[in-house]
Amino acid sequence: METELTEQGADEWEEFCAAELPAELQTPSPGFAMAEPGLTVAAVDELMQDAAICELENRYTDLAQVVAIAEQFQEWCAERPDGESVLLQAEEGVDYWFAGDLHAAFDVLLAAWALIRDRAQKSGRRGCLVLLGDVMDRGMDDIPCLAMIEDMLMRGGADGVSVLYLRGNHDEALRQSPRGVFYSQVVPAETADTLNELRAEGPHGAAEAVGRAAMELSRVAPVVAELTGLGLPQGAATIMLAHGGLPHLDLQEYALTHADEFPVKEGAPLYESVPEEERPKWSDDFLWNRLKPRVASCPPLRGMAGNYMGTHDVNTYRAIHYRLTGRAVTCLVRGHDHEPEGWRLYSYDPVYNEAVSRDMQRNCTVLGINTMGHAADNSYFSRALPSLVHWCYGAPVITLYRLPVRR
């Protein structure tokens, strides 16, 4: 497909970039708050002592059961298409929880699950846990984490808590060579190393079952999700969820000037309307893009750790998204960056972020969160605690909880 702009298309793009944001994009919605009072170590320890949670811990650390789950999961995935995007209609009676990069922190995943399950049982509301990718690498408990996520996806909310797993760049990078060796396009690759050790020393076929199930998890996992119909005064407001960031300016420009070639599907994410040959670039940006809050625009460096977006890039995407879908991205929750405190708010807020006040921060909440539990191994992350975000229908704020998990 011809992607070069005509002179008329270039003029249209320049005018679009120069225009003010629509009124629907001027106010962050929902806002942001820290949970008060926060969770204590004692409270989390009590949740972890529940018999059902102990049973889960034993199940996902038993290799025979893990292999059985992996084999079942491969069958479960067999009839499912490649994951691309998902549009969630917010429901009353559901608590939505968002977790950032796990990076093989099984104790944190189990603690988060215990908290969400406990809240669901006490409130009578269902829970929905959205994991923002990168279950692999960096930690030691990747295999139990994978088993738990795969099992919970297959159970489909039978415990009152459902799971949506979004793909991360580490997830997508795992491969197996024709000779059976696991490797990754992202380094260091601790999960590939673990699988190769299991392949050499473990029961026959165990590594293949676990590794192939992990690759299937990445294949069927969407790269982006939108939570819409929030029940807020700003009726068009949408919370966008991705591992990385938003599509770069070159993709935005193409979407604007070629919109007549791929009419937007009503009630579907914008990604589904993009021509298939263009989607790999969109996917790459959703997985890899980071935010530079004091830079207006950054060139695309796809497939690299240095793939950044600036404030102008964020705002033009939001304006295009609103024009084409009628949904206003007023909040982006993402992982990918390992924040020194476990979370970082980019929205201008006099309480949580008074030092930054550029246009993007004034009108869109961008929240980066990590939910890994081993950040304190690095002195740079000495203040980090795993972070979870909670939101429910009609709530004016998203609330951040920090999990004081023992390490």
TORDREN-83770 format. One record per residue (C-alpha): residue in one letter; x, y, z; residue number from 1. Coordinates in steps of 0.1 Angstrom, whole numbers, plus 5000, padded with zeros to 4 digits. Layout:
# TORDREN-83770
+------+------+------+------+------+
! resn !    u !    v !    w ! resi !
+------+------+------+------+------+
!    A !    X !    Y !    Z !  NUM !
...
+------+------+------+------+------+
//
This chain:
# TORDREN-83770
+------+------+------+------+------+
! resn !    u !    v !    w ! resi !
+------+------+------+------+------+
!    M ! 5000 ! 5000 ! 5000 !    1 !
!    E ! 5013 ! 5035 ! 4991 !    2 !
!    T ! 5021 ! 5053 ! 5023 !    3 !
!    E ! 5037 ! 5086 ! 5010 !    4 !
!    L ! 5017 ! 5117 ! 5017 !    5 !
!    T ! 5003 ! 5139 ! 4990 !    6 !
!    E ! 5008 ! 5177 ! 4994 !    7 !
!    Q ! 4972 ! 5180 ! 5005 !    8 !
!    G ! 4977 ! 5152 ! 5031 !    9 !
!    A ! 5009 ! 5169 ! 5044 !   10 !
!    D ! 4990 ! 5202 ! 5048 !   11 !
!    E ! 4961 ! 5184 ! 5066 !   12 !
!    W ! 4986 ! 5168 ! 5090 !   13 !
!    E ! 5004 ! 5201 ! 5098 !   14 !
!    E ! 4970 ! 5218 ! 5105 !   15 !
!    F ! 4960 ! 5190 ! 5127 !   16 !
!    C ! 4992 ! 5192 ! 5148 !   17 !
!    A ! 4988 ! 5229 ! 5152 !   18 !
!    A ! 4952 ! 5228 ! 5163 !   19 !
!    E ! 4942 ! 5230 ! 5200 !   20 !
!    L ! 4931 ! 5198 ! 5217 !   21 !
!    P ! 4894 ! 5192 ! 5217 !   22 !
!    A ! 4877 ! 5201 ! 5250 !   23 !
!    E ! 4871 ! 5164 ! 5258 !   24 !
!    L ! 4909 ! 5159 ! 5260 !   25 !
!    Q ! 4916 ! 5189 ! 5283 !   26 !
!    T ! 4910 ! 5173 ! 5317 !   27 !
!    P ! 4924 ! 5141 ! 5331 !   28 !
!    S ! 4896 ! 5117 ! 5339 !   29 !
!    P ! 4898 ! 5098 ! 5362 !   30 !
!    G ! 4923 ! 5116 ! 5384 !   31 !
!    F ! 4949 ! 5100 ! 5408 !   32 !
!    A ! 4951 ! 5092 ! 5445 !   33 !
!    M ! 4973 ! 5072 ! 5468 !   34 !
!    A ! 4955 ! 5046 ! 5490 !   35 !
!    E ! 4951 ! 5059 ! 5525 !   36 !
!    P ! 4958 ! 5042 ! 5548 !   37 !
!    G ! 4982 ! 5020 ! 5528 !   38 !
!    L ! 4986 ! 4982 ! 5532 !   39 !
!    T ! 5009 ! 4969 ! 5560 !   40 !
!    V ! 5032 ! 4939 ! 5559 !   41 !
!    A ! 5011 ! 4923 ! 5586 !   42 !
!    A ! 4979 ! 4926 ! 5565 !   43 !
!    V ! 4995 ! 4911 ! 5535 !   44 !
!    D ! 5010 ! 4883 ! 5556 !   45 !
!    E ! 4975 ! 4875 ! 5569 !   46 !
!    L ! 4961 ! 4873 ! 5534 !   47 !
!    M ! 4989 ! 4850 ! 5523 !   48 !
!    Q ! 4981 ! 4826 ! 5551 !   49 !
!    D ! 4946 ! 4818 ! 5537 !   50 !
!    A ! 4943 ! 4781 ! 5530 !   51 !
!    A ! 4932 ! 4787 ! 5494 !   52 !
!    I ! 4962 ! 4809 ! 5487 !   53 !
!    C ! 4986 ! 4783 ! 5503 !   54 !
!    E ! 4970 ! 4757 ! 5480 !   55 !
!    L ! 4977 ! 4779 ! 5450 !   56 !
!    E ! 5013 ! 4784 ! 5461 !   57 !
!    N ! 5018 ! 4747 ! 5463 !   58 !
!    R ! 5001 ! 4741 ! 5430 !   59 !
!    Y ! 5022 ! 4765 ! 5410 !   60 !
!    T ! 5055 ! 4755 ! 5425 !   61 !
!    D ! 5050 ! 4718 ! 5419 !   62 !
!    L ! 5067 ! 4710 ! 5386 !   63 !
!    A ! 5044 ! 4681 ! 5376 !   64 !
!    Q ! 5014 ! 4703 ! 5381 !   65 !
!    V ! 5031 ! 4732 ! 5362 !   66 !
!    V ! 5038 ! 4709 ! 5332 !   67 !
!    A ! 5002 ! 4697 ! 5332 !   68 !
!    I ! 4989 ! 4733 ! 5332 !   69 !
!    A ! 5013 ! 4742 ! 5304 !   70 !
!    E ! 5000 ! 4713 ! 5283 !   71 !
!    Q ! 4964 ! 4722 ! 5289 !   72 !
!    F ! 4971 ! 4758 ! 5281 !   73 !
!    Q ! 4986 ! 4749 ! 5248 !   74 !
!    E ! 4954 ! 4731 ! 5239 !   75 !
!    W ! 4933 ! 4760 ! 5252 !   76 !
!    C ! 4952 ! 4784 ! 5229 !   77 !
!    A ! 4951 ! 4762 ! 5199 !   78 !
!    E ! 4918 ! 4776 ! 5186 !   79 !
!    R ! 4925 ! 4812 ! 5196 !   80 !
!    P ! 4937 ! 4838 ! 5172 !   81 !
!    D ! 4967 ! 4860 ! 5177 !   82 !
!    G ! 4960 ! 4887 ! 5203 !   83 !
!    E ! 4959 ! 4922 ! 5190 !   84 !
!    S ! 4936 ! 4946 ! 5210 !   85 !
!    V ! 4906 ! 4945 ! 5233 !   86 !
!    L ! 4879 ! 4970 ! 5242 !   87 !
!    L ! 4865 ! 4966 ! 5277 !   88 !
!    Q ! 4832 ! 4981 ! 5285 !   89 !
!    A ! 4834 ! 4991 ! 5322 !   90 !
!    E ! 4808 ! 4973 ! 5343 !   91 !
!    E ! 4792 ! 4983 ! 5376 !   92 !
!    G ! 4799 ! 4957 ! 5402 !   93 !
!    V ! 4835 ! 4951 ! 5389 !   94 !
!    D ! 4867 ! 4962 ! 5406 !   95 !
!    Y ! 4895 ! 4967 ! 5380 !   96 !
!    W ! 4931 ! 4962 ! 5391 !   97 !
!    F ! 4961 ! 4970 ! 5370 !   98 !
!    A ! 4996 ! 4955 ! 5376 !   99 !
!    G ! 5028 ! 4964 ! 5359 !  100 !
!    D ! 5059 ! 4943 ! 5351 !  101 !
!    L ! 5060 ! 4912 ! 5373 !  102 !
!    H ! 5094 ! 4900 ! 5361 !  103 !
!    A ! 5091 ! 4866 ! 5377 !  104 !
!    A ! 5081 ! 4878 ! 5412 !  105 !
!    F ! 5057 ! 4850 ! 5421 !  106 !
!    D ! 5054 ! 4861 ! 5457 !  107 !
!    V ! 5041 ! 4895 ! 5445 !  108 !
!    L ! 5017 ! 4880 ! 5420 !  109 !
!    L ! 5003 ! 4857 ! 5447 !  110 !
!    A ! 5000 ! 4886 ! 5472 !  111 !
!    A ! 4982 ! 4907 ! 5446 !  112 !
!    W ! 4958 ! 4879 ! 5438 !  113 !
!    A ! 4952 ! 4873 ! 5476 !  114 !
!    L ! 4943 ! 4910 ! 5480 !  115 !
!    I ! 4920 ! 4912 ! 5450 !  116 !
!    R ! 4903 ! 4879 ! 5459 !  117 !
!    D ! 4898 ! 4891 ! 5495 !  118 !
!    R ! 4883 ! 4924 ! 5484 !  119 !
!    A ! 4860 ! 4905 ! 5460 !  120 !
!    Q ! 4847 ! 4882 ! 5487 !  121 !
!    K ! 4841 ! 4909 ! 5512 !  122 !
!    S ! 4824 ! 4933 ! 5488 !  123 !
!    G ! 4805 ! 4909 ! 5467 !  124 !
!    R ! 4820 ! 4925 ! 5436 !  125 !
!    R ! 4839 ! 4907 ! 5409 !  126 !
!    G ! 4875 ! 4915 ! 5403 !  127 !
!    C ! 4894 ! 4919 ! 5370 !  128 !
!    L ! 4932 ! 4919 ! 5371 !  129 !
!    V ! 4949 ! 4934 ! 5341 !  130 !
!    L ! 4986 ! 4925 ! 5339 !  131 !
!    L ! 5006 ! 4948 ! 5317 !  132 !
!    G ! 5031 ! 4923 ! 5304 !  133 !
!    D ! 5067 ! 4912 ! 5311 !  134 !
!    V ! 5060 ! 4882 ! 5333 !  135 !
!    M ! 5094 ! 4869 ! 5323 !  136 !
!    D ! 5131 ! 4876 ! 5331 !  137 !
!    R ! 5149 ! 4896 ! 5358 !  138 !
!    G ! 5136 ! 4873 ! 5386 !  139 !
!    M ! 5139 ! 4837 ! 5397 !  140 !
!    D ! 5102 ! 4825 ! 5398 !  141 !
!    D ! 5092 ! 4828 ! 5361 !  142 !
!    I ! 5079 ! 4793 ! 5359 !  143 !
!    P ! 5054 ! 4796 ! 5388 !  144 !
!    C ! 5043 ! 4830 ! 5375 !  145 !
!    L ! 5036 ! 4816 ! 5340 !  146 !
!    A ! 5017 ! 4787 ! 5354 !  147 !
!    M ! 4995 ! 4808 ! 5376 !  148 !
!    I ! 4986 ! 4833 ! 5348 !  149 !
!    E ! 4979 ! 4805 ! 5323 !  150 !
!    D ! 4958 ! 4786 ! 5348 !  151 !
!    M ! 4938 ! 4817 ! 5358 !  152 !
!    L ! 4931 ! 4826 ! 5321 !  153 !
!    M ! 4918 ! 4791 ! 5316 !  154 !
!    R ! 4896 ! 4793 ! 5347 !  155 !
!    G ! 4880 ! 4825 ! 5334 !  156 !
!    G ! 4871 ! 4841 ! 5367 !  157 !
!    A ! 4858 ! 4810 ! 5385 !  158 !
!    D ! 4873 ! 4824 ! 5417 !  159 !
!    G ! 4855 ! 4857 ! 5413 !  160 !
!    V ! 4886 ! 4873 ! 5398 !  161 !
!    S ! 4893 ! 4872 ! 5361 !  162 !
!    V ! 4926 ! 4880 ! 5344 !  163 !
!    L ! 4935 ! 4899 ! 5312 !  164 !
!    Y ! 4971 ! 4895 ! 5302 !  165 !
!    L ! 4987 ! 4921 ! 5279 !  166 !
!    R ! 5019 ! 4913 ! 5260 !  167 !
!    G ! 5052 ! 4928 ! 5270 !  168 !
!    N ! 5084 ! 4931 ! 5250 !  169 !
!    H ! 5101 ! 4904 ! 5271 !  170 !
!    D ! 5072 ! 4880 ! 5265 !  171 !
!    E ! 5073 ! 4885 ! 5228 !  172 !
!    A ! 5110 ! 4880 ! 5226 !  173 !
!    L ! 5111 ! 4844 ! 5238 !  174 !
!    R ! 5120 ! 4819 ! 5210 !  175 !
!    Q ! 5130 ! 4783 ! 5205 !  176 !
!    S ! 5155 ! 4773 ! 5178 !  177 !
!    P ! 5150 ! 4743 ! 5155 !  178 !
!    R ! 5174 ! 4724 ! 5177 !  179 !
!    G ! 5152 ! 4730 ! 5207 !  180 !
!    V ! 5173 ! 4757 ! 5225 !  181 !
!    F ! 5154 ! 4786 ! 5240 !  182 !
!    Y ! 5167 ! 4821 ! 5235 !  183 !
!    S ! 5154 ! 4856 ! 5236 !  184 !
!    Q ! 5157 ! 4888 ! 5215 !  185 !
!    V ! 5160 ! 4907 ! 5247 !  186 !
!    V ! 5190 ! 4903 ! 5270 !  187 !
!    P ! 5197 ! 4893 ! 5297 !  188 !
!    A ! 5173 ! 4864 ! 5291 !  189 !
!    E ! 5169 ! 4847 ! 5325 !  190 !
!    T ! 5137 ! 4828 ! 5315 !  191 !
!    A ! 5154 ! 4813 ! 5284 !  192 !
!    D ! 5183 ! 4803 ! 5306 !  193 !
!    T ! 5159 ! 4787 ! 5331 !  194 !
!    L ! 5142 ! 4767 ! 5304 !  195 !
!    N ! 5175 ! 4755 ! 5290 !  196 !
!    E ! 5186 ! 4743 ! 5324 !  197 !
!    L ! 5153 ! 4725 ! 5328 !  198 !
!    R ! 5157 ! 4710 ! 5294 !  199 !
!    A ! 5191 ! 4697 ! 5303 !  200 !
!    E ! 5184 ! 4685 ! 5339 !  201 !
!    G ! 5147 ! 4683 ! 5344 !  202 !
!    P ! 5121 ! 4656 ! 5334 !  203 !
!    H ! 5119 ! 4649 ! 5297 !  204 !
!    G ! 5096 ! 4673 ! 5279 !  205 !
!    A ! 5090 ! 4696 ! 5309 !  206 !
!    A ! 5110 ! 4725 ! 5294 !  207 !
!    E ! 5093 ! 4722 ! 5260 !  208 !
!    A ! 5058 ! 4722 ! 5276 !  209 !
!    V ! 5065 ! 4752 ! 5298 !  210 !
!    G ! 5084 ! 4772 ! 5271 !  211 !
!    R ! 5059 ! 4766 ! 5243 !  212 !
!    A ! 5030 ! 4775 ! 5267 !  213 !
!    A ! 5048 ! 4807 ! 5275 !  214 !
!    M ! 5052 ! 4815 ! 5238 !  215 !
!    E ! 5015 ! 4808 ! 5233 !  216 !
!    L ! 5007 ! 4832 ! 5261 !  217 !
!    S ! 5025 ! 4859 ! 5243 !  218 !
!    R ! 5009 ! 4850 ! 5210 !  219 !
!    V ! 4973 ! 4852 ! 5223 !  220 !
!    A ! 4979 ! 4882 ! 5246 !  221 !
!    P ! 4967 ! 4916 ! 5232 !  222 !
!    V ! 4992 ! 4944 ! 5229 !  223 !
!    V ! 4967 ! 4971 ! 5240 !  224 !
!    A ! 4934 ! 4974 ! 5258 !  225 !
!    E ! 4909 ! 5003 ! 5263 !  226 !
!    L ! 4886 ! 5005 ! 5293 !  227 !
!    T ! 4857 ! 5027 ! 5282 !  228 !
!    G ! 4822 ! 5037 ! 5293 !  229 !
!    L ! 4836 ! 5048 ! 5327 !  230 !
!    G ! 4804 ! 5063 ! 5341 !  231 !
!    L ! 4821 ! 5097 ! 5345 !  232 !
!    P ! 4809 ! 5132 ! 5336 !  233 !
!    Q ! 4833 ! 5131 ! 5307 !  234 !
!    G ! 4813 ! 5104 ! 5290 !  235 !
!    A ! 4839 ! 5098 ! 5262 !  236 !
!    A ! 4868 ! 5092 ! 5286 !  237 !
!    T ! 4888 ! 5061 ! 5281 !  238 !
!    I ! 4916 ! 5045 ! 5302 !  239 !
!    M ! 4942 ! 5031 ! 5278 !  240 !
!    L ! 4964 ! 5002 ! 5290 !  241 !
!    A ! 4996 ! 4990 ! 5274 !  242 !
!    H ! 5030 ! 4977 ! 5283 !  243 !
!    G ! 5049 ! 5005 ! 5266 !  244 !
!    G ! 5035 ! 5036 ! 5250 !  245 !
!    L ! 5015 ! 5050 ! 5221 !  246 !
!    P ! 5021 ! 5049 ! 5183 !  247 !
!    H ! 5047 ! 5073 ! 5170 !  248 !
!    L ! 5040 ! 5103 ! 5148 !  249 !
!    D ! 5046 ! 5085 ! 5115 !  250 !
!    L ! 5018 ! 5060 ! 5123 !  251 !
!    Q ! 4996 ! 5088 ! 5135 !  252 !
!    E ! 5001 ! 5108 ! 5103 !  253 !
!    Y ! 4993 ! 5077 ! 5082 !  254 !
!    A ! 4962 ! 5070 ! 5102 !  255 !
!    L ! 4949 ! 5106 ! 5098 !  256 !
!    T ! 4956 ! 5110 ! 5061 !  257 !
!    H ! 4945 ! 5075 ! 5051 !  258 !
!    A ! 4915 ! 5071 ! 5073 !  259 !
!    D ! 4892 ! 5066 ! 5044 !  260 !
!    E ! 4911 ! 5035 ! 5034 !  261 !
!    F ! 4903 ! 5017 ! 5067 !  262 !
!    P ! 4870 ! 5028 ! 5082 !  263 !
!    V ! 4869 ! 5026 ! 5119 !  264 !
!    K ! 4849 ! 4997 ! 5133 !  265 !
!    E ! 4822 ! 5009 ! 5157 !  266 !
!    G ! 4826 ! 4995 ! 5192 !  267 !
!    A ! 4861 ! 4982 ! 5185 !  268 !
!    P ! 4896 ! 4994 ! 5193 !  269 !
!    L ! 4913 ! 5016 ! 5167 !  270 !
!    Y ! 4940 ! 4990 ! 5162 !  271 !
!    E ! 4915 ! 4967 ! 5146 !  272 !
!    S ! 4909 ! 4991 ! 5118 !  273 !
!    V ! 4946 ! 4995 ! 5109 !  274 !
!    P ! 4956 ! 4976 ! 5078 !  275 !
!    E ! 4974 ! 4943 ! 5087 !  276 !
!    E ! 5006 ! 4953 ! 5070 !  277 !
!    E ! 5008 ! 4984 ! 5092 !  278 !
!    R ! 5000 ! 4967 ! 5125 !  279 !
!    P ! 5035 ! 4954 ! 5134 !  280 !
!    K ! 5048 ! 4990 ! 5138 !  281 !
!    W ! 5018 ! 4998 ! 5160 !  282 !
!    S ! 5024 ! 4967 ! 5181 !  283 !
!    D ! 5061 ! 4976 ! 5184 !  284 !
!    D ! 5053 ! 5010 ! 5198 !  285 !
!    F ! 5027 ! 4997 ! 5222 !  286 !
!    L ! 5054 ! 4973 ! 5235 !  287 !
!    W ! 5085 ! 4994 ! 5235 !  288 !
!    N ! 5077 ! 5031 ! 5237 !  289 !
!    R ! 5088 ! 5051 ! 5267 !  290 !
!    L ! 5079 ! 5086 ! 5277 !  291 !
!    K ! 5102 ! 5116 ! 5279 !  292 !
!    P ! 5080 ! 5142 ! 5297 !  293 !
!    R ! 5102 ! 5172 ! 5289 !  294 !
!    V ! 5106 ! 5165 ! 5252 !  295 !
!    A ! 5080 ! 5174 ! 5226 !  296 !
!    S ! 5087 ! 5147 ! 5200 !  297 !
!    C ! 5110 ! 5118 ! 5195 !  298 !
!    P ! 5119 ! 5098 ! 5163 !  299 !
!    P ! 5108 ! 5062 ! 5162 !  300 !
!    L ! 5135 ! 5037 ! 5171 !  301 !
!    R ! 5114 ! 5005 ! 5170 !  302 !
!    G ! 5125 ! 4973 ! 5186 !  303 !
!    M ! 5150 ! 4992 ! 5208 !  304 !
!    A ! 5151 ! 5002 ! 5245 !  305 !
!    G ! 5156 ! 5038 ! 5233 !  306 !
!    N ! 5122 ! 5040 ! 5216 !  307 !
!    Y ! 5107 ! 5071 ! 5232 !  308 !
!    M ! 5077 ! 5094 ! 5228 !  309 !
!    G ! 5074 ! 5130 ! 5237 !  310 !
!    T ! 5045 ! 5151 ! 5250 !  311 !
!    H ! 5035 ! 5162 ! 5215 !  312 !
!    D ! 5035 ! 5126 ! 5203 !  313 !
!    V ! 5011 ! 5117 ! 5231 !  314 !
!    N ! 4987 ! 5146 ! 5224 !  315 !
!    T ! 4985 ! 5141 ! 5187 !  316 !
!    Y ! 4977 ! 5104 ! 5191 !  317 !
!    R ! 4950 ! 5113 ! 5216 !  318 !
!    A ! 4935 ! 5138 ! 5192 !  319 !
!    I ! 4936 ! 5113 ! 5163 !  320 !
!    H ! 4921 ! 5086 ! 5185 !  321 !
!    Y ! 4893 ! 5109 ! 5195 !  322 !
!    R ! 4886 ! 5121 ! 5160 !  323 !
!    L ! 4884 ! 5085 ! 5146 !  324 !
!    T ! 4867 ! 5067 ! 5175 !  325 !
!    G ! 4849 ! 5093 ! 5195 !  326 !
!    R ! 4867 ! 5080 ! 5226 !  327 !
!    A ! 4889 ! 5104 ! 5246 !  328 !
!    V ! 4921 ! 5089 ! 5260 !  329 !
!    T ! 4924 ! 5109 ! 5292 !  330 !
!    C ! 4944 ! 5083 ! 5311 !  331 !
!    L ! 4972 ! 5059 ! 5301 !  332 !
!    V ! 4984 ! 5032 ! 5326 !  333 !
!    R ! 5016 ! 5014 ! 5315 !  334 !
!    G ! 5046 ! 4994 ! 5327 !  335 !
!    H ! 5079 ! 4989 ! 5309 !  336 !
!    D ! 5099 ! 5015 ! 5328 !  337 !
!    H ! 5114 ! 5003 ! 5362 !  338 !
!    E ! 5106 ! 5033 ! 5383 !  339 !
!    P ! 5128 ! 5040 ! 5413 !  340 !
!    E ! 5098 ! 5041 ! 5437 !  341 !
!    G ! 5078 ! 5015 ! 5418 !  342 !
!    W ! 5055 ! 5041 ! 5402 !  343 !
!    R ! 5056 ! 5075 ! 5386 !  344 !
!    L ! 5028 ! 5099 ! 5378 !  345 !
!    Y ! 5034 ! 5121 ! 5348 !  346 !
!    S ! 5001 ! 5140 ! 5351 !  347 !
!    Y ! 5004 ! 5175 ! 5365 !  348 !
!    D ! 4992 ! 5173 ! 5400 !  349 !
!    P ! 5002 ! 5198 ! 5428 !  350 !
!    V ! 5003 ! 5170 ! 5454 !  351 !
!    Y ! 5021 ! 5142 ! 5435 !  352 !
!    N ! 5040 ! 5158 ! 5407 !  353 !
!    E ! 5041 ! 5196 ! 5412 !  354 !
!    A ! 5075 ! 5199 ! 5394 !  355 !
!    V ! 5063 ! 5190 ! 5360 !  356 !
!    S ! 5036 ! 5211 ! 5343 !  357 !
!    R ! 5038 ! 5208 ! 5306 !  358 !
!    D ! 5007 ! 5206 ! 5284 !  359 !
!    M ! 5005 ! 5168 ! 5282 !  360 !
!    Q ! 5008 ! 5165 ! 5320 !  361 !
!    R ! 4980 ! 5191 ! 5325 !  362 !
!    N ! 4954 ! 5172 ! 5304 !  363 !
!    C ! 4963 ! 5135 ! 5305 !  364 !
!    T ! 4972 ! 5112 ! 5334 !  365 !
!    V ! 5001 ! 5089 ! 5324 !  366 !
!    L ! 5009 ! 5065 ! 5352 !  367 !
!    G ! 5038 ! 5041 ! 5351 !  368 !
!    I ! 5038 ! 5012 ! 5375 !  369 !
!    N ! 5060 ! 4982 ! 5384 !  370 !
!    T ! 5047 ! 4952 ! 5403 !  371 !
!    M ! 5080 ! 4933 ! 5406 !  372 !
!    G ! 5092 ! 4925 ! 5441 !  373 !
!    H ! 5130 ! 4923 ! 5437 !  374 !
!    A ! 5137 ! 4959 ! 5428 !  375 !
!    A ! 5155 ! 4965 ! 5461 !  376 !
!    D ! 5184 ! 4943 ! 5449 !  377 !
!    N ! 5195 ! 4974 ! 5431 !  378 !
!    S ! 5203 ! 5004 ! 5452 !  379 !
!    Y ! 5187 ! 5027 ! 5426 !  380 !
!    F ! 5154 ! 5011 ! 5435 !  381 !
!    S ! 5159 ! 5013 ! 5473 !  382 !
!    R ! 5124 ! 5029 ! 5478 !  383 !
!    A ! 5106 ! 5007 ! 5454 !  384 !
!    L ! 5076 ! 4986 ! 5464 !  385 !
!    P ! 5054 ! 4966 ! 5440 !  386 !
!    S ! 5025 ! 4988 ! 5429 !  387 !
!    L ! 4989 ! 4980 ! 5420 !  388 !
!    V ! 4962 ! 5004 ! 5407 !  389 !
!    H ! 4925 ! 5001 ! 5415 !  390 !
!    W ! 4895 ! 5017 ! 5397 !  391 !
!    C ! 4858 ! 5010 ! 5397 !  392 !
!    Y ! 4829 ! 5022 ! 5376 !  393 !
!    G ! 4821 ! 5059 ! 5382 !  394 !
!    A ! 4851 ! 5065 ! 5405 !  395 !
!    P ! 4866 ! 5099 ! 5400 !  396 !
!    V ! 4902 ! 5087 ! 5407 !  397 !
!    I ! 4924 ! 5057 ! 5401 !  398 !
!    T ! 4940 ! 5046 ! 5434 !  399 !
!    L ! 4975 ! 5033 ! 5438 !  400 !
!    Y ! 4983 ! 5007 ! 5464 !  401 !
!    R ! 5018 ! 4997 ! 5473 !  402 !
!    L ! 5024 ! 4960 ! 5483 !  403 !
!    P ! 5048 ! 4957 ! 5512 !  404 !
!    V ! 5058 ! 4922 ! 5503 !  405 !
!    R ! 5086 ! 4906 ! 5524 !  406 !
!    R ! 5117 ! 4899 ! 5503 !  407 !
+------+------+------+------+------+
//
